[in-house]
Amino acid sequence: MNQPYFLLFIQLLLTVTLSLAQKNCVQIYNELGPGVKLTLHCQSADDDLGWHTISAGQIYGFSFGERIIGKTLFWCRFQWNGLCRYFDVYKSGRDRCLYCSDKCYCYWYIRPNGPYWHYKLPFGWNETRFDWNPDPCK
């Protein structure tokens, strides 16, 4: 094998191996208010994480690796007080939700007016509000 092609192959192999070993994580906080329970169902094209119910102030979290082919996408359906909303809680290219020293640095705060992404930056934390996706329950 030609040496430049061999080195390119080794570099590609290392990149794929490292990306597969890298874990992403998502943590979802119920900030809907005192006494409001949040029922959620998260899934991707490959994984169905099932239904979970968390009380106000509680957390539900999961971790996963990136897909080798295609983009990783996890979405969740959220239900509370007769309302149903859904949102993409992880999208390749938009989110960077890595584990560092067994700590998750990607949090979603679920509030009535939308999901808030709370993420770590080198100089502190940032928070961004997103709009809900169209209602899937109709």
C-alpha positions in Angstrom: 0.0 0.0 0.0 1.3 3.5 -0.8 2.5 5.2 2.4 0.4 8.4 2.1 -2.8 6.3 1.5 -1.8 4.0 4.4 -1.4 7.0 6.7 -4.7 8.5 5.6 -6.4 5.1 6.3 -4.9 4.9 9.8 -6.0 8.5 10.5 -9.6 7.7 9.3 -9.6 4.5 11.4 -8.5 6.4 14.5 -11.1 9.1 14.0 -13.9 6.6 13.7 -12.7 4.6 16.7 -12.5 7.8 18.9 -15.9 9.0 17.8 -17.5 5.6 18.7 -15.8 5.6 22.1 -17.0 9.1 22.9 -20.2 9.1 24.9 -22.9 11.8 24.6 -25.4 12.4 27.3 -28.7 14.2 27.8 -30.3 15.1 31.1 -33.8 16.4 31.3 -35.1 18.4 34.3 -38.7 18.8 35.2 -39.2 22.6 35.8 -42.9 22.7 35.1 -43.7 23.9 38.6 -44.5 22.4 42.1 -46.6 19.3 42.0 -46.5 18.9 38.2 -45.4 15.5 37.0 -43.8 15.2 33.6 -44.2 12.0 31.5 -41.7 11.6 28.7 -40.9 9.1 26.0 -37.5 9.5 24.3 -36.3 7.6 21.2 -34.0 7.6 18.2 -34.2 5.7 14.9 -32.3 2.9 16.7 -33.3 3.1 20.3 -36.7 3.4 22.1 -36.0 4.4 25.7 -39.6 3.9 26.9 -41.9 6.0 29.0 -40.8 7.7 32.2 -42.5 9.9 34.8 -40.5 12.4 36.8 -41.8 14.7 39.5 -41.1 18.5 39.7 -37.3 19.0 40.2 -36.4 15.5 39.2 -34.1 14.4 36.4 -34.2 11.8 33.7 -31.0 11.1 31.8 -29.4 8.8 29.2 -26.2 8.4 27.3 -25.4 7.1 23.9 -22.7 7.0 21.2 -22.9 8.7 17.8 -24.0 6.7 14.7 -21.2 5.8 12.3 -23.4 6.4 9.2 -25.9 9.2 9.2 -26.7 11.6 12.0 -27.8 10.9 15.5 -31.1 12.3 16.5 -33.0 11.7 19.8 -36.5 13.2 20.3 -38.8 13.1 23.2 -42.5 13.5 23.7 -43.4 15.4 26.9 -46.9 15.2 28.5 -48.2 17.1 31.6 -51.5 18.4 32.7 -53.3 17.2 29.5 -50.7 18.9 27.2 -48.4 17.1 24.8 -45.3 18.5 23.2 -42.2 17.1 21.6 -38.7 18.3 20.9 -35.4 17.0 19.5 -33.2 16.7 22.6 -30.1 15.8 20.6 -29.2 16.5 17.0 -25.8 15.8 15.5 -24.2 19.1 14.4 -26.4 21.2 16.8 -25.6 19.7 20.1 -22.4 18.9 21.9 -23.4 16.8 24.9 -20.3 15.0 26.1 -19.4 13.2 29.2 -16.3 14.6 30.9 -15.0 12.9 34.0 -18.3 11.1 34.5 -20.3 14.4 34.4 -22.9 15.3 31.8 -22.7 18.8 30.3 -25.9 19.0 28.4 -29.1 19.7 30.3 -32.7 20.4 29.1 -35.0 22.2 31.5 -38.6 21.5 30.5 -40.7 24.6 31.2 -44.3 25.4 30.0 -43.0 27.9 27.5 -40.5 25.6 25.9 -37.3 23.5 26.4 -34.3 25.4 27.6 -30.8 24.1 26.7 -28.3 24.7 29.5 -24.7 23.9 28.4 -21.2 24.4 29.6 -18.8 26.9 28.0 -15.2 27.5 28.9 -16.1 30.6 30.8 -19.4 29.4 32.4 -22.8 28.2 31.6 -25.2 29.4 28.8 -28.9 28.9 28.4 -31.0 29.0 25.2 -34.8 28.7 24.8 -36.1 26.6 21.9 -39.6 26.4 20.5 -41.6 23.2 20.8 -41.9 21.1 17.6 -45.5 20.8 16.2 -47.8 18.8 18.5 -47.5 15.0 17.7 -50.6 14.0 19.8 -53.3 15.2 17.4 
